[in-house]
Amino acid sequence: MRIRYYGLLANRNRETSLARCRELLGVESAAEGEVAPDLVVEEDWQSRLTRLTGCDPTVCPVCGKGHLRLVEELAPSVGPPERSPP
């Protein structure tokens, strides 16, 4: 199956479109395969979710006062689920 891209990611004008987008956003283009050091942010998922949604995932949904903490991490089940007899 062939995947076709339109708009900004079209092959014909991808470089010029992305360059224009970076110019309008005021972002410098990084070298190929290189990540700009100011763009790398060490942030855990709880902080990111709180920043993006405004609700803290560690606060108890029932009372709103207590904080949830990880007690145990369950391993995923291996293999297909067992079937009941026909």
C-alpha positions in Angstrom: 0.0 0.0 0.0 1.3 3.4 -0.9 1.2 6.2 1.6 0.8 9.7 0.1 1.7 12.9 1.9 0.0 16.2 1.2 0.5 19.7 2.5 3.6 20.4 4.5 5.1 16.9 4.1 4.6 16.6 0.4 7.9 15.5 -1.2 8.0 18.3 -3.8 8.2 21.1 -1.3 9.0 19.5 2.1 12.3 21.4 2.7 11.0 24.8 1.8 7.7 24.3 3.7 9.5 23.1 6.9 12.1 25.9 6.6 9.2 28.4 6.3 7.5 26.9 9.3 10.7 27.1 11.4 11.1 30.7 10.3 7.5 31.6 11.3 7.9 29.8 14.6 11.2 31.4 15.4 13.0 28.0 15.8 16.5 27.4 14.5 16.9 24.3 12.4 19.1 21.6 14.0 21.5 19.6 12.0 20.3 16.3 10.6 20.0 13.8 13.5 21.0 16.3 16.1 18.8 17.5 18.9 19.2 21.1 20.1 20.3 21.0 23.8 17.7 23.7 24.8 14.8 21.5 23.5 15.7 18.4 25.6 13.7 18.5 28.8 14.0 15.9 31.5 10.5 15.6 32.7 8.6 12.6 34.1 5.2 11.6 32.9 3.4 13.0 36.0 4.9 16.4 35.6 4.2 16.5 31.9 0.5 15.4 32.4 0.1 18.0 35.1 1.6 20.7 32.9 -0.5 19.8 29.9 -3.9 19.1 31.5 -3.8 21.0 34.7 -4.8 18.0 36.8 -2.3 16.0 38.9 -2.5 12.3 38.3 -1.2 11.5 41.8 -4.0 13.1 43.6 -6.7 10.8 44.9 -9.8 11.0 42.6 -12.2 10.2 45.5 -11.2 12.6 48.3 -8.9 15.0 46.3 -6.5 15.3 49.3 -4.4 12.2 49.5 -1.7 11.3 47.0 -1.6 8.0 45.1 1.6 6.0 45.2 2.9 3.0 43.3 2.7 -0.1 45.5 3.3 -2.8 42.9 3.8 -3.0 39.2 2.0 -6.0 37.6 3.7 -7.9 34.7 1.7 -8.3 31.5 0.2 -11.7 31.0 2.0 -14.0 28.6 0.2 -15.9 25.9 -3.4 -15.9 24.7 -6.2 -15.9 27.2 -7.7 -19.3 28.0 -10.9 -20.2 26.3 -13.9 -21.6 27.9 -15.1 -25.1 26.7 -17.3 -25.1 23.7 
